[in-house]
Amino acid sequence: MALQQFDFSFQPGIDRKVVRELAGLAFVERCENVILLGPPGVEKTHLAVAPGVKAADVGHRGVVHAAGQASRR
């Protein structure tokens, strides 16, 4: 799963600039969290997991939580 494979035609309202920012991992270098909100089926998981995989490939560690999981922490 990579952000280069993201189907913008499926979700045309998604800001391409934001997706490029996620793909560049600048948020990792700044030690920032990313929270993705939206109804089911709008590709939040793809947008969360793909940068995580890329970050792991270059030696970073991270966690992806569903909203229900995060609220119980």
C-alpha positions as CSV (number, residue, x, y, z in Angstrom):
1,M,0.0,0.0,0.0
2,A,1.5,3.3,-1.1
3,L,0.2,6.8,-1.5
4,Q,1.4,6.8,-5.1
5,Q,-1.4,4.3,-5.6
6,F,-4.1,6.5,-4.0
7,D,-7.2,6.7,-6.2
8,F,-8.1,10.4,-6.2
9,S,-11.0,9.7,-8.5
10,F,-12.6,7.6,-5.8
11,Q,-12.4,10.6,-3.3
12,P,-12.0,13.7,-5.5
13,G,-12.5,16.0,-2.5
14,I,-9.2,15.0,-0.9
15,D,-6.6,17.7,-1.0
16,R,-3.7,16.3,-3.1
17,K,-1.3,18.7,-1.3
18,V,-2.1,17.1,2.0
19,V,-1.5,13.6,0.6
20,R,1.8,14.7,-0.8
21,E,2.7,16.1,2.6
22,L,1.9,12.8,4.2
23,A,3.9,10.9,1.6
24,G,6.9,13.2,2.3
25,L,6.9,12.2,6.0
26,A,7.5,15.8,7.1
27,F,5.1,15.2,10.0
28,V,7.4,12.4,11.2
29,E,10.4,14.6,11.3
30,R,8.4,17.3,13.2
31,C,7.2,14.6,15.7
32,E,3.6,15.4,14.8
33,N,0.5,13.2,15.1
34,V,-1.9,12.8,12.2
35,I,-5.7,12.4,12.8
36,L,-7.9,11.4,9.9
37,L,-11.6,12.0,10.3
38,G,-14.5,10.9,8.1
39,P,-17.2,8.4,7.5
40,P,-16.5,4.7,6.7
41,G,-15.3,4.0,3.2
42,V,-13.4,7.2,2.4
43,E,-9.9,5.8,2.4
44,K,-8.8,6.9,5.8
45,T,-7.1,3.6,6.4
46,H,-5.0,3.9,3.2
47,L,-4.0,7.4,4.1
48,A,-3.0,6.3,7.6
49,V,-1.2,3.0,6.8
50,A,0.7,4.0,3.7
51,P,2.9,6.7,5.3
52,G,3.4,4.4,8.3
53,V,4.7,1.7,6.1
54,K,7.0,4.2,4.3
55,A,8.2,5.5,7.7
56,A,8.9,2.0,8.9
57,D,10.9,1.2,5.7
58,V,13.3,4.1,6.6
59,G,13.6,3.0,10.3
60,H,10.8,4.9,12.1
61,R,8.3,3.3,14.5
62,G,4.7,4.3,14.8
63,V,1.2,3.1,15.7
64,V,-2.2,3.3,13.9
65,H,-5.3,3.3,16.0
66,A,-9.0,3.2,15.1
67,A,-10.9,6.0,16.8
68,G,-12.5,3.6,19.3
69,Q,-9.1,2.2,20.3
70,A,-7.6,5.7,20.8
71,S,-10.5,6.8,22.9
72,R,-9.9,3.9,25.3
73,R,-6.3,4.8,25.9
